[in-house]
């Protein structure tokens, strides 16, 4: 029970802090505030309009990115959908350190990962609809990674029926999209 109880206490504490934050900021337009990745509960689905869909267990998996990934996904719409059924728009992915041109070039050539800071903004109005929308765009843009085992229309229909994080993950796993 020791390990489970501690994790559960941390999750409960995070939930209490989140609800308090929402109450405090609901009058000032919370959807306009960019926040650090720490406010997002994990696991999450990462969904990008170019067809990237991934199930990510921990925030540590998103703390380092390649230079190419930073450039690519700073220009695209990326949404995180967490296990509390909250959707988050990724606002920016920024390296923690400013690097000289030669260092950036070295990281690019080696395809090395850089520590980053990710800023997100909550999607407060109809989060599941926003997730469905970007997931449809991802399926349309897919190059047979999401749809190698399931036709795009069948996958879209199944995704549309999912109304929670757990249901959506279950559908994507059954359809072998993640």
C-alpha angles and dihedrals in degrees: 000000000000098000095038094047093052092050091047091050091051091049092048091048091050090050092050091049091049094051091048090049092051092049092050095047102034091097095051099053104268091194088067095056119095113214138183121266089256091085091062117093117225143263098053141174112234110208124182126183091237094067102272110138120165139166108226120193101194141018089240088072088062097044095086127049136171118248090248091052092050092051094044099047097040086065097046136066110260124179129191116207112195136201091260088063091251121140122212129194111218105232100180145353109205130175111244092227128047107234130202118246092258093050091049089049090051092051090048094049092048092040086228122169124247126207108251142189114226120203119200136185122208118245099220102172113074098333095183090053090052089050092049090049097052091041090055088051090049091051090049091050093043120123095211096287095106093031103040091108100026133041114251095242092050091049092048091050093049092047092049090058094055111099102178141038093256093048092048093049090048092052093047091049094047090049089046092236092130 
